[in-house]
Amino acid sequence: MTGVAGPRDAAPPSHLPVMWAQCMDGLRVRRDGRYLDGTFGRGGHARGVLDRLGPEGRLLVMDKDPEAIAIARELAAADARVAVRHASFASLGEWDEAAAGLDGVLLDLGVSSPQLDVAARGFSFGKDGPLDMRMDPTSGESAAQWLARADEREIADVLWTLGEERMSRRIARAIVARRGEAPIERTGQLAELIASVVPRGDGKIHPATRSFQAIRIFINRELEDLGRGLDAALSALRPGGRLAVISFHSLEDRIVKQFIARHAKAPAGNRRMPVVQDFTPVLRDVSGALRADAAEVAANPRSRSAVLRVAEKL
Ligand SMILES: C[S@@+](CC[C@H](N)C(=O)[O-])C[C@H]1O[C@@H](n2cnc3c(N)ncnc32)[C@H](O)[C@@H]1O
């Protein structure tokens, strides 16, 4: 946020880059380095990296979202150091520019504010729109298409495992009953349906919050992509290169934390196998779990749940 120029003056609701200063510190950008921002969004973090790169540096950017990519292409047209690829960061190893070696990889996970704010993207239970939720609406199945065909058990499992929704079975049953009467095609319809079967609790969060999160993570294969992206980033990083990942919920953070630990620390011995041999760390845990400070949380409530982890390739 601090010191970042607005990516595009005419852009609709702009995205506030979360934990921007800590990311820049963590990446320790070298002027002649090659960096990859796998989640370009509106380019707040990417611009911070570019500002720190010299004329010999290179910034590769990826995003699943065609709207984000359109803005990245404008940036690339104005700055020859920037290269753009419309794809999931899970496939970064298939991009020869990235496979050539990287000095840093940044992943700022999840959805961007513009995706949440625009009703037509179908991410928000607060704004009625088509029930889509795809970061890349040009490929794969929308949330409405999946809810129209999935069986009750599968829906309940997704709500439980990806949303930790205790009422998962009740909600899945209601969805299957309702779609027998009429297709569920709007975010407003789904939010109302969930609210009608889930007690409001303490009233702090909308009763559809957890279900919407779960369906979004499922539709975009977010956890699978994260696992593949971390492996690919580790392969592409050069010695001394930095990996910085911002997560927004515990399922993501657990994957990042365990990934770093697995490559940084010898697994603890146990009674059956007391001595673990031949472990060579390939990562160093640089930061542990970093959180946004109080001033940032006050200015940008979305940063409240952010956890940044930084690791260095050895
Ligand atoms: C939180 S925003 C990133 C904001 C960005 N750091 C900025 O400063 O504007 C997340 C972005 O990552 C994209 N995204 C999420 N998962 C992705 C993936 N697996 N591959 C590529 N892009 C992804 C989303 O489409 C969204 O644009």
The ligand as an SDF file (V2000), in Angstrom:
LIG
                    3D

 27 29  0  0  0  0  0  0  0  0999 V2000
   -4.7960  -11.3350   -3.7310 C   0  0  0  0  0  0  0  0  0  0  0  0
   -4.7660  -11.0660   -5.4440 S   0  0  0  0  0  0  0  0  0  0  0  0
   -3.1500  -10.5290   -5.7860 C   0  0  0  0  0  0  0  0  0  0  0  0
   -2.9860   -9.0480   -5.7090 C   0  0  0  0  0  0  0  0  0  0  0  0
   -1.6480   -8.5360   -6.1560 C   0  0  0  0  0  0  0  0  0  0  0  0
   -0.5760   -9.0010   -5.3110 N   0  0  0  0  0  0  0  0  0  0  0  0
   -1.6470   -7.0220   -6.2380 C   0  0  0  0  0  0  0  0  0  0  0  0
   -0.7810   -6.4010   -5.6100 O   0  0  0  0  0  0  0  0  0  0  0  0
   -2.4920   -6.4590   -6.9140 O   0  0  0  0  0  0  0  0  0  0  0  0
   -4.7170  -12.6910   -6.0610 C   0  0  0  0  0  0  0  0  0  0  0  0
   -4.6390  -12.8130   -7.5750 C   0  0  0  0  0  0  0  0  0  0  0  0
   -4.0780  -14.0680   -7.8500 O   0  0  0  0  0  0  0  0  0  0  0  0
   -4.7690  -14.6960   -8.8710 C   0  0  0  0  0  0  0  0  0  0  0  0
   -4.5980  -16.1300   -8.6260 N   0  0  0  0  0  0  0  0  0  0  0  0
   -5.0320  -16.8520   -7.5850 C   0  0  0  0  0  0  0  0  0  0  0  0
   -4.6110  -18.1200   -7.6970 N   0  0  0  0  0  0  0  0  0  0  0  0
   -3.8810  -18.1900   -8.8300 C   0  0  0  0  0  0  0  0  0  0  0  0
   -3.1540  -19.2250   -9.4820 C   0  0  0  0  0  0  0  0  0  0  0  0
   -3.1330  -20.4780   -9.0080 N   0  0  0  0  0  0  0  0  0  0  0  0
   -2.4800  -18.9240  -10.5980 N   0  0  0  0  0  0  0  0  0  0  0  0
   -2.4900  -17.6710  -11.1100 C   0  0  0  0  0  0  0  0  0  0  0  0
   -3.1910  -16.6560  -10.5450 N   0  0  0  0  0  0  0  0  0  0  0  0
   -3.8560  -16.9180   -9.4200 C   0  0  0  0  0  0  0  0  0  0  0  0
   -6.1820  -14.1920   -8.7750 C   0  0  0  0  0  0  0  0  0  0  0  0
   -6.8060  -14.2420  -10.0360 O   0  0  0  0  0  0  0  0  0  0  0  0
   -5.9480  -12.7420   -8.3010 C   0  0  0  0  0  0  0  0  0  0  0  0
   -5.8540  -11.8810   -9.3930 O   0  0  0  0  0  0  0  0  0  0  0  0
  1  2  1  0
  2  3  1  0
  2 10  1  0
  3  4  1  0
  4  5  1  0
  5  6  1  0
  5  7  1  0
  7  8  2  0
  7  9  1  0
 10 11  1  0
 11 12  1  0
 11 26  1  0
 12 13  1  0
 13 14  1  0
 13 24  1  0
 14 15  1  0
 14 23  1  0
 15 16  2  0
 16 17  1  0
 17 18  1  0
 17 23  2  0
 18 19  1  0
 18 20  2  0
 20 21  1  0
 21 22  2  0
 22 23  1  0
 24 25  1  0
 24 26  1  0
 26 27  1  0
M  CHG  2   2   1   9  -1
M  END
$$$$
